[in-house]
Amino acid sequence: MKPNKLITIIDVESAGKVFEAANLKLDQIFIHLEKFEQFPYTYKSPTSPLKYLKFAKKELHGEITEVALINAINHTNKSIDSLINEFLKCLSIDTTDKKTIKSVDTLFKKYTSSDYHNDMPLNLKLLASMLHAPTLLVDSARKVRHRTEHEYTIPAVIDVLTAVEAAQFFYLFVESKTSSVGQVDITDIKLYNQMRRRTPSRGYLPPQSTGVFFGWEILEDLPIFYLKFRKEIDENNIKLVNYEFKYDELLLFMFLRVVFFDHFDEETLKVTVTDIFAELGMSGVHIKEIINN
């Protein structure tokens, strides 16, 4: 029986130090994504987003009165707001924090900023640029409620029906995005081929990371986001370089953007990973292949 290998953990002060330790060949980068588990919902709203949505739809059964329209639009927006609140709390992201605001603003300007998005609240800007969420639809529902509350108008039936549909679509969108999430392994041709030689029967990277690995674990109901690089020094020793993200970091939001990317949009994934390298001061990046399991 082989003896257990000694693992030496080295905690570093920045994400860049993990990439330095990996010393990846930047012109031949492989991205391996493996989705295998439900998003960790460690916080639930006292009244669920789905329950508010049911309240809204119930108001529209039978005769649609002015009171029903006002109640329906209020319930619709509570559904949206509670869903956003749940999602961000599970990530421990506080959009009132000054450093977080700065990071979200940078992320938004980099990927989403347009005349149609610019007047959105910060939490919607974050979901637009990190979760790839349909925030224009969500924002349209928010504006109907705003007119109802601040201009003292009765919302039109079509506006309320559209808002309810937007909230329903948003709920299903977030449910779909969070039903299967995983981790990201950024490796290169050399490390990829080394691992393929060890496991020739498999057409994809094994669960054990070969490069810079982004993932998370839950500790006392809080998500701990990290970057790791694992290197075998010899047959008995392993070095594990580890960085733990702060919740307000731009790079964290960029990695989460990779985790939540749309599988039909590999170009967005490539751009985001290239931007991560650029944020770390690394240029000349060429992504050779995306491996998606």
Helices and strands as residue ranges (DSSP letters): E 6-11, H 15-22, E 29-37, H 49-59, H 66-90, H 98-111, H 122-130, H 135-150, H 157-179, E 181-188, H 189-198, E 212-219, E 222-234, E 237-244, H 250-259, H 266-279, E 287-292
